Structure formats: C-alpha cells, structure tokens
Amino acid sequence: MATYLITGANRGIGLEYCRQLQARGDTVLAVCRTPSPELEALGVRIEAGVDLTSEAAVAGLVERLDGLTIDVLIHNAGILERTGLEDLDTESLRRQFEVNAIAPLALTRALLGQLPAGARVILMTSRMGSIADNSSGGSYGYRMSKVALCMAGRSLAIDLAPRGIAVALLHPGLVRTRMTGFSERGISPQEAVAGLLARIDALSLETSGSFWHANGQLLPW
Ligand SMILES: NC(=O)c1ccc[n+]([C@@H]2O[C@H](COP(=O)([O-])OP(=O)(O)OC[C@H]3O[C@@H](n4cnc5c(N)ncnc54)[C@H](OP(=O)(O)O)[C@@H]3O)[C@@H](O)[C@H]2O)c1
C-alpha cells in the first residue's frame, strides 16, 4: 500500500480521492485550508490551514511532514473564475495563475526530497487548458493557468525522469462539484475518481508527461 498526498481534500474531487484511496487501503494525507465534516469523518490524517499560495503555509506543511515518504502527490486544488473579455479582471487572472499553476510547481519542489524513485506526481488540469481543443473561447484566467500547468507538468516529466518519478496531467471530465455549480450535465465525483485512479495506477515512466482524460483518452495539447 502506498502513501498519497492530496490537496484540496475537503470537498469535490479531492474529498472523493481521499474516500476511494482510504477504502482500498492506501494511506491518505489530506491537505486543505479548512477540513469539512465529510473529510473529518473519514479518519484519515488531515493537514489543515494550508493555503497553497502561502510560502509560509507550505513550509509549515513540509516541516510537519518531517521527511515522510510520499509515493503519489496529487495536486488537485484549483479555482475557476470565469473572466471573459468584457469583464477582464487582471487580479483574477493572477489569482488563478497562483493557485492553478504556480502552487503545484512550488509544492512539488518543496516535497522533492520526500519523493522516492517510483513516485508519481499528478497534476489535475482541465481540457479547458488544451489549446487545440479550445473552440468556445473565454475563461481567460482558467484556460491560461491550466495551459501553464500543463507546461510545468511536461517540464517536470523531463526533469524528474532521471530520479525515476513519473508525472501525469489529468482531466477529470465535467464533474458535479461546487466548481461547476454541481452541473446536471456532469458525472459524479465517484465516477470521475474511479477513472482518475485507473490512470494513476497505470502511469509509468514510459507514459510520463502525457495529458489524459479520466476515461483513458489521450488529449491534445
Ligand atoms: N469539476 C470539474 O468538472 C473539473 C473539470 C476539469 C478540471 N477540474 C479540476 O479538478 C480539480 C478539483 O476540482 P473540483 O471540481 O473538485 O473543485 P472544487 O469542488 O471547487 O474544489 C476545489 C478545491 O481546491 C481548494 N483550493 C482552492 N484554492 C486553494 C488555495 N489557495 N489553497 C488551498 N486549497 C485551495 C478548495 O479549498 P476551499 O474549500 O478551502 O476553497 C477545494 O478543496 C481542480 O484543479 C479543477 O480545476 C475540475
């Protein structure tokens, strides 16, 4: 059994990752700002008070983990603020870059010493971060920040290969969470995470650096 660290673990897809991983017997380190009653009910180790855009909070997390080995690091936390051309808000653009692109890279760097050979780093991106797939425009901050995350993932895959660490960029599908307003058109977090875990389990150094839909489809950049 392996140790998984999951960010954004208090709700949505992150909470469901914790649930399914714990149910199959893996060790879960749930990282969040504020724990939810649902997360607390799981009985997993919770590291709360971690705003991922705060260098001090991330340093505090690393200190508390005290060198613990992490086999799979899942960067799941993210924000979606729909800024179009008419209501372009540069603060919102910056915020989305901070949370969606910079924070996962900075946390990976901070935890590098705790990732053994054979570890996996998972970046939760979005199909909205595919340039080739963009046929509807808009959502500048979200789209741009997820493209940046994809590029960070690709570089990480190259830089971490000599250490035996594989990296995946994963899109969960349209999922019924707070981020999507619990869209009726979305799939359940349970279904999304079942697919995501299948992709994570199958990830190897040979497939490292690729962009996958949870359903197994390879997505274009
Ligand atoms: N749902 C979808 O259809 C969909 C589609 C494509 C990609 N994704 C991606 O999948 C991931 C999970 O999405 P979701 O649907 O589960 O979203 P969600 O329900 O809105 O949850 C987002 C999580 O991110 C955390 N978070 C946001 N900003 C943070 C910060 N500064 N520091 C620490 N934690 C922070 C939130 O914590 P708080 O509760 O403290 O705010 C929450 O736990 C995201 O990366 C998202 O972009 C989702």
The ligand as a Gaussian input file, in Angstrom:
#p B3LYP/6-31G(d) Opt

LIG

0 1
 N      -15.287000      19.769000     -11.640000
 C      -14.912000      19.708000     -12.926000
 O      -15.763000      19.500000     -13.830000
 C      -13.471000      19.868000     -13.318000
 C      -13.156000      19.821000     -14.692000
 C      -11.829000      19.964000     -15.075000
 C      -10.832000      20.104000     -14.117000
 N      -11.157000      20.146000     -12.790000
 C      -10.072000      20.330000     -11.824000
 O      -10.165000      19.368000     -10.782000
 C       -9.668000      19.922000      -9.555000
 C      -10.700000      19.754000      -8.436000
 O      -11.865000      20.448000      -8.817000
 P      -13.274000      20.334000      -8.055000
 O      -14.290000      20.286000      -9.119000
 O      -13.223000      19.294000      -7.012000
 O      -13.347000      21.802000      -7.403000
 P      -13.978000      22.345000      -6.031000
 O      -15.057000      21.495000      -5.530000
 O      -14.231000      23.795000      -6.287000
 O      -12.744000      22.187000      -5.013000
 C      -11.594000      22.971000      -5.162000
 C      -10.643000      22.648000      -4.036000
 O       -9.472000      23.459000      -4.195000
 C       -9.193000      24.057000      -2.930000
 N       -8.462000      25.325000      -3.070000
 C       -8.754000      26.376000      -3.866000
 N       -7.872000      27.375000      -3.660000
 C       -6.993000      26.944000      -2.723000
 C       -5.850000      27.508000      -2.092000
 N       -5.431000      28.751000      -2.372000
 N       -5.197000      26.779000      -1.153000
 C       -5.614000      25.538000      -0.840000
 N       -6.684000      24.936000      -1.406000
 C       -7.359000      25.633000      -2.339000
 C      -10.577000      24.290000      -2.324000
 O      -10.445000      24.551000      -0.945000
 P      -11.507000      25.523000      -0.141000
 O      -12.700000      24.659000       0.169000
 O      -10.724000      25.939000       1.050000
 O      -11.850000      26.658000      -1.071000
 C      -11.229000      22.963000      -2.656000
 O      -10.812000      21.965000      -1.744000
 C       -9.322000      21.387000      -9.855000
 O       -7.948000      21.526000     -10.097000
 C      -10.118000      21.679000     -11.128000
 O       -9.547000      22.720000     -11.903000
 C      -12.456000      20.045000     -12.362000

